[in-house]
Amino acid sequence: MDQTQNTIAGIGEINGSIKTEINAIATVDDSNEKLNQIINSNQKILELLHQLKLTVSSFTPASQLHLLQRLNSLVMELDNMAKLSDKCNIQVPIEVLNLIDDGKNPDEFTKDVLNKNCIAKNQVTKGKSDAFKGLRKHLLEELEQAFPDEVDRYRDIRASYAAVSC
């Protein structure tokens, strides 16, 4: 390949990676837009339910048409939300739904998961640190038996660096 072909191939690779990045950004923006549409639909459903409650609580035979219109609006919005949800892939852990059903804050689930994971990882890290300390101590003991003068110099050097750093 000559230099011109290498340059053209390089430009093609750059162009391909730029297209990939733009597609990734567009996918994220598209997902956010779909999620925003679902949130807006959810808010509209809540408004319709509130209006429906008010209509039912003050129901008279003369307001039956108004009640039916609100019910139809609710059904159409629920259908719209179902169509939007098919386009959006969100997975909610069953534990979160159970907490909501129990009347608890779903943030408790996140807090518990983070605490459990952090504590478990902290214990693993502490175990590794303790193992390395034990290994260091064991190696120093073995080295001291084989090379006592060198280990004394090593300890002197460590002590002088510790004194300087303080």
DSSP file with accessible surface (Angstrom, degrees, kcal/mol):
  #  RESIDUE AA STRUCTURE BP1 BP2  ACC     N-H-->O    O-->H-N    N-H-->O    O-->H-N    TCO  KAPPA ALPHA  PHI   PSI    X-CA   Y-CA   Z-CA
    1    1 A M              0   0  162      0, 0.0     2,-0.1     0, 0.0     0, 0.0   0.000 360.0 360.0 360.0 134.9    0.0    0.0    0.0
    2    2 A D     >  -     0   0   86      1,-0.1     4,-2.1     4,-0.0     5,-0.2  -0.324 360.0 -93.7 -87.3 179.8    1.3    3.4   -0.8
    3    3 A Q  H  > S+     0   0  160      1,-0.2     4,-2.5     2,-0.2     5,-0.2   0.867 123.0  54.5 -64.7 -36.6    1.0    6.5    1.4
    4    4 A T  H  > S+     0   0   89      1,-0.2     4,-2.6     2,-0.2    -1,-0.2   0.933 109.3  47.5 -64.1 -42.8   -2.2    7.7   -0.3
    5    5 A Q  H  > S+     0   0  103      1,-0.2     4,-2.6     2,-0.2    -1,-0.2   0.897 111.3  51.2 -65.9 -38.7   -4.0    4.4    0.3
    6    6 A N  H  X S+     0   0   90     -4,-2.1     4,-2.5     2,-0.2    -1,-0.2   0.910 110.9  48.6 -62.6 -42.1   -2.9    4.4    3.9
    7    7 A T  H  X S+     0   0   74     -4,-2.5     4,-2.6     2,-0.2    -2,-0.2   0.935 112.4  47.8 -63.8 -44.3   -4.3    7.9    4.4
    8    8 A I  H  X S+     0   0  112     -4,-2.6     4,-2.5     1,-0.2    -2,-0.2   0.925 112.6  49.1 -63.8 -41.9   -7.6    7.0    2.7
    9    9 A A  H  X S+     0   0   41     -4,-2.6     4,-2.3     1,-0.2    -1,-0.2   0.918 111.5  50.1 -63.6 -40.8   -7.8    3.8    4.9
   10   10 A G  H  X S+     0   0   26     -4,-2.5     4,-2.5     2,-0.2    -2,-0.2   0.913 110.3  49.0 -63.2 -42.3   -7.1    5.9    8.0
   11   11 A I  H  X S+     0   0  105     -4,-2.6     4,-3.1     1,-0.2     5,-0.2   0.915 109.9  52.7 -64.5 -39.6   -9.7    8.4    7.1
   12   12 A G  H  X S+     0   0   43     -4,-2.5     4,-2.4     1,-0.2    -2,-0.2   0.916 109.9  48.1 -61.2 -41.8  -12.2    5.6    6.5
   13   13 A E  H  X S+     0   0  146     -4,-2.3     4,-2.4     2,-0.2    -2,-0.2   0.922 113.3  47.1 -65.0 -43.1  -11.4    4.2   10.0
   14   14 A I  H  X S+     0   0  101     -4,-2.5     4,-2.5     2,-0.2     5,-0.2   0.938 112.4  50.0 -63.0 -44.5  -11.8    7.6   11.6
   15   15 A N  H  X S+     0   0   79     -4,-3.1     4,-2.4     1,-0.2    -2,-0.2   0.916 111.0  50.0 -60.8 -41.0  -15.1    8.2    9.7
   16   16 A G  H  X S+     0   0   33     -4,-2.4     4,-2.2    -5,-0.2    -1,-0.2   0.915 111.4  47.3 -64.6 -42.1  -16.4    4.7   10.8
   17   17 A S  H  X S+     0   0   57     -4,-2.4     4,-2.3     2,-0.2    -1,-0.2   0.879 110.8  52.2 -70.0 -33.8  -15.5    5.4   14.5
   18   18 A I  H  X S+     0   0   80     -4,-2.5     4,-2.7     2,-0.2     5,-0.2   0.935 109.7  49.4 -65.3 -42.6  -17.2    8.8   14.3
   19   19 A K  H  X S+     0   0  119     -4,-2.4     4,-2.6     1,-0.2    -2,-0.2   0.911 110.1  51.5 -61.8 -39.8  -20.3    7.2   12.9
   20   20 A T  H  X S+     0   0   96     -4,-2.2     4,-2.2     2,-0.2    -1,-0.2   0.927 111.4  46.6 -62.4 -44.8  -20.3    4.6   15.7
   21   21 A E  H  X S+     0   0  125     -4,-2.3     4,-2.5     2,-0.2    -2,-0.2   0.914 112.3  49.8 -64.5 -41.9  -20.0    7.3   18.3
   22   22 A I  H  X S+     0   0   96     -4,-2.7     4,-2.8     1,-0.2    -2,-0.2   0.925 111.1  49.6 -63.8 -41.3  -22.8    9.4   16.7
   23   23 A N  H  X S+     0   0  102     -4,-2.6     4,-2.4    -5,-0.2    -1,-0.2   0.897 110.5  50.6 -63.6 -39.4  -25.0    6.3   16.6
   24   24 A A  H  X S+     0   0   55     -4,-2.2     4,-2.2     2,-0.2    -2,-0.2   0.925 112.3  46.6 -64.2 -43.1  -24.2    5.6   20.3
   25   25 A I  H  X S+     0   0  101     -4,-2.5     4,-2.9     1,-0.2     5,-0.2   0.927 112.4  50.4 -64.4 -42.2  -25.1    9.2   21.3
   26   26 A A  H  X S+     0   0   50     -4,-2.8     4,-2.8     1,-0.2    -2,-0.2   0.898 109.2  51.8 -63.7 -37.5  -28.3    9.0   19.2
   27   27 A T  H  X S+     0   0   86     -4,-2.4     4,-2.6     2,-0.2    -1,-0.2   0.922 111.1  46.8 -65.1 -42.4  -29.3    5.7   20.8
   28   28 A V  H  X S+     0   0   83     -4,-2.2     4,-2.6     2,-0.2    -2,-0.2   0.936 114.4  47.2 -64.5 -45.0  -28.8    7.3   24.3
   29   29 A D  H  X S+     0   0   96     -4,-2.9     4,-2.5     2,-0.2    -2,-0.2   0.912 112.5  50.3 -62.9 -39.5  -30.8   10.4   23.3
   30   30 A D  H  X S+     0   0   81     -4,-2.8     4,-2.6    -5,-0.2    -2,-0.2   0.918 110.9  48.7 -64.7 -41.9  -33.5    8.1   21.8
   31   31 A S  H  X S+     0   0   59     -4,-2.6     4,-2.5     1,-0.2    -2,-0.2   0.911 112.0  49.0 -64.6 -41.7  -33.7    6.1   25.0
   32   32 A N  H  X S+     0   0   81     -4,-2.6     4,-2.6     2,-0.2    -2,-0.2   0.896 110.8  50.9 -64.1 -39.0  -33.9    9.2   27.1
   33   33 A E  H  X S+     0   0  101     -4,-2.5     4,-2.3     2,-0.2    -2,-0.2   0.930 111.1  47.7 -64.9 -42.7  -36.6   10.6   24.8
   34   34 A K  H  X S+     0   0   50     -4,-2.6     4,-2.1     2,-0.2    -2,-0.2   0.915 112.3  49.6 -64.0 -41.1  -38.6    7.3   25.1
   35   35 A L  H  X S+     0   0   61     -4,-2.5     4,-2.5     1,-0.2    -2,-0.2   0.919 110.0  50.8 -64.2 -41.8  -38.2    7.3   28.9
   36   36 A N  H  X S+     0   0   80     -4,-2.6     4,-2.7     1,-0.2    -1,-0.2   0.886 108.3  53.0 -63.2 -37.2  -39.4   11.0   29.0
   37   37 A Q  H  X S+     0   0   74     -4,-2.3     4,-2.4     2,-0.2    -1,-0.2   0.910 109.8  47.8 -64.0 -40.4  -42.4   10.1   26.9
   38   38 A I  H  X S+     0   0   28     -4,-2.1     4,-2.7     2,-0.2    -2,-0.2   0.916 111.4  50.3 -66.5 -41.3  -43.3    7.3   29.4
   39   39 A I  H  X S+     0   0   72     -4,-2.5     4,-2.4     2,-0.2    -2,-0.2   0.933 112.0  47.7 -62.2 -44.7  -42.8    9.6   32.4
   40   40 A N  H  X S+     0   0   96     -4,-2.7     4,-2.4     1,-0.2    -2,-0.2   0.905 111.8  49.9 -63.3 -39.9  -45.1   12.2   30.7
   41   41 A S  H  X S+     0   0    3     -4,-2.4     4,-2.5     2,-0.2    -1,-0.2   0.912 109.5  51.9 -63.9 -40.7  -47.7    9.5   30.0
   42   42 A N  H  X S+     0   0   77     -4,-2.7     4,-2.2     1,-0.2    -2,-0.2   0.917 110.2  48.2 -61.9 -42.9  -47.5    8.4   33.6
   43   43 A Q  H  X S+     0   0  105     -4,-2.4     4,-2.2     1,-0.2    -1,-0.2   0.901 110.4  51.6 -64.9 -39.5  -48.1   11.9   34.8
   44   44 A K  H  X S+     0   0  107     -4,-2.4     4,-2.7     2,-0.2    -2,-0.2   0.907 108.5  51.5 -64.1 -39.4  -51.0   12.3   32.4
   45   45 A I  H  X S+     0   0   11     -4,-2.5     4,-2.7     2,-0.2    -2,-0.2   0.919 108.6  51.3 -63.2 -41.7  -52.6    9.1   33.7
   46   46 A L  H  X S+     0   0  105     -4,-2.2     4,-2.2     1,-0.2    -1,-0.2   0.915 110.6  48.7 -62.6 -40.2  -52.2   10.3   37.3
   47   47 A E  H  X S+     0   0  119     -4,-2.2     4,-2.7     2,-0.2    -2,-0.2   0.929 111.7  49.3 -63.0 -44.8  -54.0   13.5   36.3
   48   48 A L  H  X S+     0   0   17     -4,-2.7     4,-2.7     1,-0.2    -2,-0.2   0.892 109.9  51.2 -63.5 -39.1  -56.7   11.6   34.6
   49   49 A L  H  X S+     0   0   80     -4,-2.7     4,-2.5     2,-0.2    -1,-0.2   0.910 110.3  49.3 -64.0 -39.7  -57.2    9.3   37.6
   50   50 A H  H  X S+     0   0  106     -4,-2.2     4,-2.3     2,-0.2    -2,-0.2   0.938 112.9  46.6 -64.7 -45.1  -57.5   12.4   39.9
   51   51 A Q  H  X S+     0   0   69     -4,-2.7     4,-2.5     1,-0.2    -2,-0.2   0.902 111.8  51.9 -62.7 -39.2  -60.1   14.0   37.5
   52   52 A L  H  X S+     0   0   21     -4,-2.7     4,-2.8     2,-0.2     5,-0.2   0.903 107.5  52.3 -64.2 -40.1  -61.9   10.7   37.4
   53   53 A K  H  X S+     0   0  140     -4,-2.5     4,-2.7     1,-0.2    -1,-0.2   0.925 110.4  47.9 -61.4 -44.0  -62.0   10.5   41.2
   54   54 A L  H  X S+     0   0   84     -4,-2.3     4,-1.4     2,-0.2    -2,-0.2   0.906 112.4  49.1 -64.0 -39.7  -63.5   14.0   41.3
   55   55 A T  H  < S+     0   0    9     -4,-2.5    -2,-0.2     1,-0.2    -1,-0.2   0.917 113.5  45.9 -66.6 -41.7  -66.1   13.1   38.7
   56   56 A V  H >< S+     0   0   84     -4,-2.8     3,-1.5     1,-0.2    -2,-0.2   0.903 109.1  55.2 -68.7 -39.0  -67.1    9.9   40.4
   57   57 A S  H 3< S+     0   0   93     -4,-2.7    -1,-0.2     1,-0.3    -2,-0.2   0.802 118.0  34.8 -67.6 -26.0  -67.3   11.5   43.9
   58   58 A S  T 3< S+     0   0   82     -4,-1.4    -1,-0.3    -5,-0.2    -2,-0.2  -0.093  89.7 157.9-115.7  37.1  -69.7   14.1   42.6
   59   59 A F    <   +     0   0   93     -3,-1.5    -3,-0.1     3,-0.1    -4,-0.0  -0.344  10.2 166.6 -69.5 135.9  -71.5   11.8   40.1
   60   60 A T    >   -     0   0   71     -5,-0.1     3,-1.6    -2,-0.1     4,-0.2  -0.944  50.5-106.6-136.1 158.1  -75.0   12.7   39.0
   61   61 A P  G >  S+     0   0  109      0, 0.0     3,-1.3     0, 0.0     4,-0.3   0.849 120.4  59.4 -56.4 -28.7  -76.9   11.1   36.1
   62   62 A A  G 3  S+     0   0   96      1,-0.3     3,-0.4     2,-0.1     4,-0.3   0.770 101.8  53.8 -71.1 -23.6  -76.3   14.4   34.1
   63   63 A S  G <> S+     0   0   25     -3,-1.6     4,-2.2     1,-0.2    -1,-0.3   0.288  76.7 102.7 -94.4  12.9  -72.5   14.0   34.4
   64   64 A Q  H <> S+     0   0  106     -3,-1.3     4,-2.5     1,-0.2    -1,-0.2   0.905  79.6  50.8 -63.4 -41.2  -72.5   10.4   32.9
   65   65 A L  H  > S+     0   0  118     -3,-0.4     4,-2.3    -4,-0.3    -1,-0.2   0.921 110.1  50.4 -61.6 -42.9  -71.3   11.6   29.5
   66   66 A H  H  > S+     0   0   78     -4,-0.3     4,-2.1     1,-0.2    -1,-0.2   0.905 110.3  50.4 -62.0 -41.2  -68.4   13.5   31.2
   67   67 A L  H  X S+     0   0   29     -4,-2.2     4,-2.4     1,-0.2    -2,-0.2   0.923 110.1  49.4 -63.1 -44.6  -67.5   10.4   33.2
   68   68 A L  H  X S+     0   0   80     -4,-2.5     4,-2.6     1,-0.2    -1,-0.2   0.887 109.0  52.9 -64.2 -37.7  -67.5    8.2   30.1
   69   69 A Q  H  X S+     0   0  103     -4,-2.3     4,-2.4     2,-0.2    -1,-0.2   0.920 110.7  46.8 -63.8 -41.9  -65.2   10.8   28.3
   70   70 A R  H  X S+     0   0   57     -4,-2.1     4,-2.3     2,-0.2    -2,-0.2   0.891 111.4  51.2 -68.3 -38.5  -62.8   10.7   31.1
   71   71 A L  H  X S+     0   0   67     -4,-2.4     4,-2.6     2,-0.2    -2,-0.2   0.920 110.9  48.7 -63.0 -42.8  -62.8    6.9   31.2
   72   72 A N  H  X S+     0   0  104     -4,-2.6     4,-2.6     2,-0.2    -2,-0.2   0.904 110.2  51.4 -63.1 -40.9  -62.1    6.8   27.5
   73   73 A S  H  X S+     0   0   49     -4,-2.4     4,-2.3     2,-0.2    -2,-0.2   0.914 110.6  49.2 -61.7 -41.0  -59.3    9.3   27.9
   74   74 A L  H  X S+     0   0   18     -4,-2.3     4,-2.6     2,-0.2    -2,-0.2   0.932 111.2  48.5 -64.6 -44.2  -57.8    7.1   30.6
   75   75 A V  H  X S+     0   0   91     -4,-2.6     4,-2.4     1,-0.2    -2,-0.2   0.923 112.1  49.3 -63.3 -42.6  -58.1    4.0   28.5
   76   76 A M  H  X S+     0   0  129     -4,-2.6     4,-2.5     1,-0.2    -1,-0.2   0.916 112.3  47.7 -63.9 -40.8  -56.4    5.7   25.5
   77   77 A E  H  X S+     0   0   18     -4,-2.3     4,-2.6     2,-0.2    -1,-0.2   0.886 110.7  51.3 -69.6 -37.4  -53.6    7.0   27.7
   78   78 A L  H  X S+     0   0   85     -4,-2.6     4,-2.3     2,-0.2    -1,-0.2   0.906 111.0  48.9 -63.5 -39.7  -53.0    3.6   29.2
   79   79 A D  H  X S+     0   0   84     -4,-2.4     4,-2.2     2,-0.2    -2,-0.2   0.918 110.8  50.6 -64.2 -42.2  -52.9    2.1   25.7
   80   80 A N  H  X S+     0   0   70     -4,-2.5     4,-2.4     1,-0.2    -2,-0.2   0.918 110.2  49.6 -61.1 -42.9  -50.4    4.8   24.7
   81   81 A M  H  X S+     0   0   43     -4,-2.6     4,-2.6     1,-0.2    -1,-0.2   0.901 108.6  52.6 -66.0 -38.1  -48.3    4.0   27.7
   82   82 A A  H  X S+     0   0   47     -4,-2.3     4,-1.2     1,-0.2    -1,-0.2   0.915 110.5  48.0 -63.3 -41.4  -48.3    0.3   26.9
   83   83 A K  H  X S+     0   0  118     -4,-2.2     4,-0.6     1,-0.2     3,-0.2   0.904 113.2  47.9 -65.3 -42.1  -47.2    1.1   23.3
   84   84 A L  H >X S+     0   0   16     -4,-2.4     3,-0.9     1,-0.2     4,-0.5   0.880 106.9  56.8 -65.9 -37.3  -44.4    3.4   24.6
   85   85 A S  H >< S+     0   0   55     -4,-2.6     3,-0.7     1,-0.3    -1,-0.2   0.795  96.9  62.9 -68.4 -26.1  -43.3    0.8   27.2
   86   86 A D  H 3< S+     0   0  137     -4,-1.2    -1,-0.3     1,-0.2    -2,-0.2   0.814 104.6  48.5 -65.0 -28.0  -42.7   -1.8   24.4
   87   87 A K  H << S+     0   0  129     -3,-0.9     2,-0.5    -4,-0.6    -1,-0.2   0.575 104.5  68.6 -86.5 -12.2  -40.0    0.5   23.0
   88   88 A C    <<  -     0   0   25     -3,-0.7     2,-0.9    -4,-0.5    -1,-0.1  -0.943  67.0-155.4-116.8 125.4  -38.3    1.1   26.3
   89   89 A N        +     0   0  141     -2,-0.5     2,-0.5     2,-0.0    -3,-0.1  -0.820  27.9 157.0-104.2  98.0  -36.4   -1.7   28.1
   90   90 A I        -     0   0   99     -2,-0.9     2,-0.5    -5,-0.2    -2,-0.1  -0.986  24.0-158.5-122.0 128.4  -36.2   -1.0   31.8
   91   91 A Q        -     0   0  162     -2,-0.5    -2,-0.0     2,-0.0     0, 0.0  -0.940   5.9-169.7-111.9 123.5  -35.7   -3.7   34.3
   92   92 A V        -     0   0   77     -2,-0.5     5,-0.1     3,-0.0    -2,-0.0  -0.946  28.7-115.5-111.1 126.4  -36.7   -3.2   37.9
   93   93 A P    >>  -     0   0   57      0, 0.0     4,-1.4     0, 0.0     3,-0.9  -0.308  19.7-126.9 -60.2 142.7  -35.6   -5.7   40.5
   94   94 A I  H 3> S+     0   0  102      1,-0.3     4,-2.5     2,-0.2     5,-0.2   0.826 108.5  64.6 -61.1 -29.8  -38.6   -7.6   42.1
   95   95 A E  H 3> S+     0   0  100      1,-0.2     4,-2.2     2,-0.2    -1,-0.3   0.871  99.6  52.1 -62.5 -36.4  -37.3   -6.6   45.5
   96   96 A V  H <> S+     0   0   20     -3,-0.9     4,-2.3     2,-0.2    -1,-0.2   0.927 109.5  48.6 -65.5 -43.5  -37.9   -2.9   44.7
   97   97 A L  H  X S+     0   0   76     -4,-1.4     4,-2.6     1,-0.2    -2,-0.2   0.900 110.3  51.8 -64.0 -38.3  -41.5   -3.7   43.7
   98   98 A N  H  X S+     0   0   77     -4,-2.5     4,-1.9     2,-0.2    -1,-0.2   0.897 108.8  50.9 -64.3 -39.8  -42.0   -5.7   46.9
   99   99 A L  H  <>S+     0   0   26     -4,-2.2     5,-3.0     2,-0.2    -2,-0.2   0.917 110.8  48.5 -62.6 -42.3  -40.7   -2.7   48.9
  100  100 A I  H ><5S+     0   0   86     -4,-2.3     3,-1.7     1,-0.2    -2,-0.2   0.923 110.0  51.7 -63.6 -42.9  -43.1   -0.4   47.1
  101  101 A D  H 3<5S+     0   0  126     -4,-2.6    -1,-0.2     1,-0.3    -2,-0.2   0.849 107.8  53.0 -61.3 -33.7  -46.0   -2.8   47.8
  102  102 A D  T 3<5S-     0   0  112     -4,-1.9    -1,-0.3    -5,-0.2    -2,-0.2   0.436 120.6-111.1 -80.8   0.5  -45.0   -2.9   51.5
  103  103 A G  T < 5S+     0   0   69     -3,-1.7    -3,-0.2     1,-0.3     2,-0.2   0.695  74.3 133.3  79.5  19.5  -45.2    0.9   51.5
  104  104 A K      < -     0   0  108     -5,-3.0    -1,-0.3    -6,-0.2    -2,-0.1  -0.602  65.3 -94.7-101.7 165.4  -41.5    1.4   52.0
  105  105 A N    >   -     0   0   83     -2,-0.2     3,-1.9     1,-0.1     4,-0.4  -0.615  23.9-143.5 -78.3 127.2  -39.1    3.7   50.2
  106  106 A P  T >> S+     0   0   44      0, 0.0     4,-1.2     0, 0.0     3,-0.8   0.723  96.1  74.5 -66.1 -17.2  -37.4    2.0   47.2
  107  107 A D  H 3> S+     0   0  107      1,-0.2     4,-2.6     2,-0.2     5,-0.2   0.773  83.7  68.1 -64.2 -23.2  -34.2    3.9   48.0
  108  108 A E  H <> S+     0   0   84     -3,-1.9     4,-2.8     1,-0.2    -1,-0.2   0.879  95.9  54.1 -62.6 -36.3  -33.8    1.5   51.0
  109  109 A F  H <> S+     0   0   45     -3,-0.8     4,-2.7    -4,-0.4     5,-0.2   0.943 110.0  45.9 -61.8 -48.2  -33.1   -1.3   48.5
  110  110 A T  H  X S+     0   0   75     -4,-1.2     4,-2.6     1,-0.2     5,-0.2   0.925 113.6  49.6 -60.9 -44.0  -30.3    0.7   46.8
  111  111 A K  H  X S+     0   0  135     -4,-2.6     4,-2.8     1,-0.2    -2,-0.2   0.933 112.5  47.0 -61.5 -45.8  -28.9    1.6   50.2
  112  112 A D  H  X S+     0   0   76     -4,-2.8     4,-2.8     2,-0.2     5,-0.2   0.915 112.6  49.1 -63.5 -43.7  -29.0   -2.0   51.4
  113  113 A V  H  X S+     0   0   53     -4,-2.7     4,-2.6     2,-0.2     5,-0.2   0.938 113.8  45.9 -63.0 -45.3  -27.4   -3.3   48.2
  114  114 A L  H  X S+     0   0   98     -4,-2.6     4,-3.0    -5,-0.2     5,-0.3   0.925 113.9  48.6 -64.4 -43.5  -24.6   -0.7   48.3
  115  115 A N  H  X S+     0   0   76     -4,-2.8     4,-2.7    -5,-0.2     5,-0.3   0.935 113.2  46.8 -62.2 -45.6  -24.0   -1.3   52.0
  116  116 A K  H  X S+     0   0  144     -4,-2.8     4,-2.4     2,-0.2    -2,-0.2   0.926 116.1  44.8 -62.7 -44.6  -23.8   -5.1   51.6
  117  117 A N  H  X S+     0   0   86     -4,-2.6     4,-2.6    -5,-0.2     5,-0.2   0.917 115.0  47.7 -66.6 -42.5  -21.5   -4.9   48.5
  118  118 A C  H  X S+     0   0   80     -4,-3.0     4,-2.6    -5,-0.2    -2,-0.2   0.918 113.4  47.4 -65.5 -43.3  -19.3   -2.3   50.1
  119  119 A I  H  X S+     0   0   94     -4,-2.7     4,-2.5    -5,-0.3    -2,-0.2   0.935 113.4  48.5 -64.2 -43.8  -19.0   -4.2   53.4
  120  120 A A  H  X S+     0   0   48     -4,-2.4     4,-2.2    -5,-0.3    -2,-0.2   0.938 114.7  44.7 -62.7 -45.2  -18.3   -7.5   51.5
  121  121 A K  H  X S+     0   0  147     -4,-2.6     4,-2.6     1,-0.2    -1,-0.2   0.877 111.6  53.6 -67.4 -36.2  -15.6   -5.8   49.3
  122  122 A N  H  X S+     0   0  111     -4,-2.6     4,-2.7    -5,-0.2    -1,-0.2   0.909 109.1  48.8 -63.3 -42.0  -14.1   -4.1   52.3
  123  123 A Q  H  X S+     0   0  132     -4,-2.5     4,-2.4     2,-0.2    -2,-0.2   0.905 111.5  49.2 -65.5 -39.5  -13.8   -7.4   54.1
  124  124 A V  H  X S+     0   0   82     -4,-2.2     4,-2.4     2,-0.2    -2,-0.2   0.939 112.9  47.4 -63.5 -45.2  -12.2   -9.0   51.1
  125  125 A T  H  X S+     0   0   86     -4,-2.6     4,-2.6     1,-0.2    -2,-0.2   0.911 111.7  50.2 -63.5 -41.8   -9.7   -6.1   50.8
  126  126 A K  H  X S+     0   0  121     -4,-2.7     4,-2.9     2,-0.2     5,-0.2   0.916 109.6  52.0 -63.3 -40.2   -9.0   -6.3   54.5
  127  127 A G  H  X S+     0   0   39     -4,-2.4     4,-2.3     2,-0.2    -2,-0.2   0.921 110.8  47.1 -61.7 -42.6   -8.3  -10.0   54.2
  128  128 A K  H  X S+     0   0  130     -4,-2.4     4,-2.5     2,-0.2    -2,-0.2   0.920 112.2  50.2 -64.8 -43.1   -5.9   -9.4   51.4
  129  129 A S  H  X S+     0   0   54     -4,-2.6     4,-2.3     1,-0.2    -2,-0.2   0.926 111.6  47.8 -61.8 -44.8   -4.1   -6.7   53.3
  130  130 A D  H  X S+     0   0   71     -4,-2.9     4,-2.4     1,-0.2    -1,-0.2   0.892 110.4  52.9 -63.4 -37.5   -3.8   -8.9   56.4
  131  131 A A  H  X S+     0   0   65     -4,-2.3     4,-2.5    -5,-0.2    -2,-0.2   0.921 109.8  47.9 -64.9 -41.2   -2.5  -11.7   54.2
  132  132 A F  H  X S+     0   0  144     -4,-2.5     4,-2.8     2,-0.2    -1,-0.2   0.887 110.4  51.9 -67.8 -36.6    0.2   -9.5   52.7
  133  133 A K  H  X S+     0   0  136     -4,-2.3     4,-2.5     2,-0.2    -2,-0.2   0.922 111.4  47.3 -63.6 -42.8    1.2   -8.2   56.1
  134  134 A G  H  X S+     0   0   40     -4,-2.4     4,-2.7     2,-0.2    -2,-0.2   0.910 112.2  49.8 -63.9 -40.7    1.6  -11.8   57.3
  135  135 A L  H  X S+     0   0   86     -4,-2.5     4,-3.0     2,-0.2     5,-0.2   0.927 110.9  49.6 -63.4 -44.3    3.6  -12.7   54.2
  136  136 A R  H  X S+     0   0  107     -4,-2.8     4,-2.6     2,-0.2    -2,-0.2   0.932 112.3  47.7 -60.2 -46.0    5.9   -9.6   54.7
  137  137 A K  H  X S+     0   0  134     -4,-2.5     4,-2.2     1,-0.2    -2,-0.2   0.937 113.4  47.8 -61.8 -45.0    6.4  -10.6   58.3
  138  138 A H  H  X S+     0   0   95     -4,-2.7     4,-2.5     1,-0.2    -2,-0.2   0.916 112.3  49.0 -63.3 -43.2    7.1  -14.2   57.4
  139  139 A L  H  X S+     0   0   88     -4,-3.0     4,-3.2     1,-0.2     5,-0.2   0.908 110.1  51.1 -64.0 -41.1    9.5  -13.2   54.6
  140  140 A L  H  X S+     0   0   18     -4,-2.6     4,-2.5    -5,-0.2    -1,-0.2   0.902 110.2  49.9 -63.5 -39.2   11.4  -10.8   57.0
  141  141 A E  H  X S+     0   0   85     -4,-2.2     4,-1.6     2,-0.2    -2,-0.2   0.933 113.9  44.7 -63.6 -44.4   11.8  -13.6   59.5
  142  142 A E  H  X S+     0   0   93     -4,-2.5     4,-1.8     1,-0.2    -2,-0.2   0.913 114.9  48.1 -65.5 -42.9   13.1  -16.0   56.9
  143  143 A L  H  X S+     0   0   79     -4,-3.2     4,-4.3     1,-0.2     8,-0.2   0.878 107.2  56.4 -64.9 -36.6   15.4  -13.3   55.4
  144  144 A E  H  < S+     0   0   70     -4,-2.5    -1,-0.2    -5,-0.2    -2,-0.2   0.878 107.9  48.3 -64.5 -35.1   16.7  -12.4   58.9
  145  145 A Q  H  < S+     0   0  152     -4,-1.6    -1,-0.2    -5,-0.2    -2,-0.2   0.896 122.4  33.8 -69.8 -38.3   17.7  -16.1   59.4
  146  146 A A  H  < S+     0   0   65     -4,-1.8    -2,-0.2     1,-0.2    -3,-0.2   0.877 136.6  18.5 -85.6 -39.7   19.5  -16.3   56.1
  147  147 A F     X  +     0   0  107     -4,-4.3     4,-2.0    -5,-0.2    -1,-0.2  -0.601  65.6 164.1-133.1  73.7   20.8  -12.7   55.8
  148  148 A P  H  > S+     0   0   63      0, 0.0     4,-2.0     0, 0.0     5,-0.2   0.887  76.8  50.7 -64.5 -37.2   20.8  -11.0   59.2
  149  149 A D  H  > S+     0   0  110      1,-0.2     4,-2.2     2,-0.2     5,-0.2   0.926 111.1  47.7 -67.5 -43.3   23.1   -8.1   58.2
  150  150 A E  H  > S+     0   0   93      2,-0.2     4,-2.6     1,-0.2    -1,-0.2   0.893 110.7  51.5 -65.9 -37.7   21.1   -7.1   55.1
  151  151 A V  H  X S+     0   0    6     -4,-2.0     4,-2.6    -8,-0.2    -1,-0.2   0.907 108.4  52.0 -67.8 -37.6   17.8   -7.2   57.0
  152  152 A D  H  X S+     0   0   76     -4,-2.0     4,-2.2    -5,-0.2    -2,-0.2   0.928 111.2  46.9 -63.0 -42.6   19.3   -4.9   59.7
  153  153 A R  H  X S+     0   0  146     -4,-2.2     4,-2.7     2,-0.2    -2,-0.2   0.916 110.9  52.7 -64.3 -41.6   20.4   -2.4   57.0
  154  154 A Y  H  X S+     0   0   87     -4,-2.6     4,-2.7     1,-0.2    -2,-0.2   0.931 110.1  47.5 -58.5 -45.3   16.9   -2.7   55.4
  155  155 A R  H  X S+     0   0   96     -4,-2.6     4,-2.4     1,-0.2    -1,-0.2   0.880 111.3  51.2 -66.0 -37.3   15.3   -1.9   58.8
  156  156 A D  H  X S+     0   0  110     -4,-2.2     4,-2.4     2,-0.2    -1,-0.2   0.923 111.1  47.9 -64.1 -43.9   17.6    1.1   59.3
  157  157 A I  H  X S+     0   0   89     -4,-2.7     4,-2.4     2,-0.2     5,-0.2   0.929 112.3  49.0 -63.0 -44.8   16.8    2.4   55.8
  158  158 A R  H  X S+     0   0  133     -4,-2.7     4,-2.2     1,-0.2    -2,-0.2   0.909 111.6  49.9 -60.6 -41.3   13.0    2.0   56.5
  159  159 A A  H  X S+     0   0   59     -4,-2.4     4,-2.1     2,-0.2    -1,-0.2   0.906 110.1  49.8 -66.4 -38.5   13.4    3.8   59.8
  160  160 A S  H  X S+     0   0   61     -4,-2.4     4,-2.0     1,-0.2    -2,-0.2   0.906 112.1  47.8 -69.3 -37.6   15.3    6.7   58.3
  161  161 A Y  H  X S+     0   0  162     -4,-2.4     4,-2.4     1,-0.2    -1,-0.2   0.890 110.9  51.6 -67.8 -36.5   12.7    7.1   55.5
  162  162 A A  H  X S+     0   0   51     -4,-2.2     4,-1.0    -5,-0.2    -2,-0.2   0.892 110.5  48.7 -65.4 -39.7    9.9    6.9   58.1
  163  163 A A  H  < S+     0   0   74     -4,-2.1    -2,-0.2     1,-0.2    -1,-0.2   0.887 112.6  48.1 -67.7 -37.9   11.6    9.7   60.1
  164  164 A V  H  < S+     0   0  122     -4,-2.0    -2,-0.2     1,-0.2    -1,-0.2   0.903 109.0  52.7 -70.9 -38.9   12.1   11.9   57.1
  165  165 A S  H  <        0   0   98     -4,-2.4    -1,-0.2    -5,-0.2    -2,-0.2   0.717 360.0 360.0 -72.9 -19.2    8.5   11.5   55.9
  166  166 A C     <        0   0  142     -4,-1.0    -3,-0.1    -3,-0.2    -2,-0.1   0.539 360.0 360.0 -83.0 360.0    7.1   12.6   59.3
